[in-house]
């Protein structure tokens, strides 16, 4: 497990969990049981874009224990967000 970063550093809500998983690599962590659907995917993309404004070369991933909707997986991959 990587180092947890203060999300306010990126202008995100304090309850957002951001993990530093390597050089210029960050993971948005969502631990829940309910499925991640497209509306969640759009919010994840917004968070990733905020991180990229502070770190333009950053590679963003999504670390989750929840099942993902297949459309959401395709949407996130299209926007270069890795599913971890």
C-alpha positions in Angstrom: 0.0 0.0 0.0 1.3 3.4 -0.9 1.4 6.6 1.1 -1.9 8.4 1.6 -1.8 12.0 0.4 -3.9 14.9 1.7 -6.5 15.4 -1.1 -6.8 19.2 -0.3 -3.4 19.5 -1.9 -5.2 18.9 -5.2 -8.3 20.9 -4.4 -10.4 17.8 -3.7 -12.8 17.1 -0.9 -11.1 16.0 2.4 -12.9 12.6 2.4 -11.4 11.7 -0.9 -8.6 9.0 -0.5 -5.6 9.5 -2.7 -2.7 7.2 -2.6 0.8 7.8 -3.9 1.8 4.5 -5.6 5.0 5.5 -7.3 6.8 8.3 -9.2 4.1 10.4 -10.7 1.5 7.7 -10.1 -1.6 8.2 -7.9 -4.6 6.0 -7.1 -8.0 7.2 -6.2 -9.2 4.7 -3.6 -12.9 3.7 -3.3 -13.7 1.0 -0.8 -17.4 0.0 -0.8 -19.6 -2.9 -1.7 -22.0 -1.2 -4.2 -21.3 -1.2 -7.9 -19.4 1.7 -9.5 -21.6 3.0 -12.3 -21.1 5.7 -15.0 -22.1 8.6 -12.7 -19.3 7.5 -10.3 -17.0 7.2 -13.3 -17.6 10.8 -14.3 -16.8 12.0 -10.7 -13.6 9.9 -10.7 -12.6 11.5 -14.0 -13.2 15.0 -12.5 -11.0 14.0 -9.6 -8.3 12.7 -11.9 -8.4 15.9 -13.9 -7.9 18.0 -10.8 -4.8 15.8 -9.9 -3.5 16.3 -13.4 -3.7 20.1 -13.1 -1.2 19.8 -10.3 0.9 17.0 -11.8 0.5 17.1 -15.6 2.5 13.9 -16.2 0.7 12.0 -13.5 -0.7 8.5 -14.2 -4.0 8.0 -12.4 -5.5 4.7 -11.3 -8.6 3.6 -9.5 -8.1 1.2 -6.6 -11.4 -0.3 -5.6 -13.0 -3.4 -4.0 -16.4 -2.7 -5.7 -17.6 -4.3 -8.9 -17.5 -1.9 -12.0 -20.1 -1.5 -14.7 -18.5 -2.5 -18.1 -19.4 0.9 -19.6 -17.6 2.6 -16.7 -14.5 0.4 -17.2 -14.4 1.4 -20.9 -15.0 5.0 -20.1 -12.2 5.1 -17.5 -9.7 3.3 -19.8 -10.6 5.7 -22.6 -9.5 8.6 -20.3 -6.3 6.8 -19.3 -7.4 5.8 -15.8 -6.0 2.4 -14.9 -8.2 0.0 -12.9 -6.1 -1.5 -10.0 
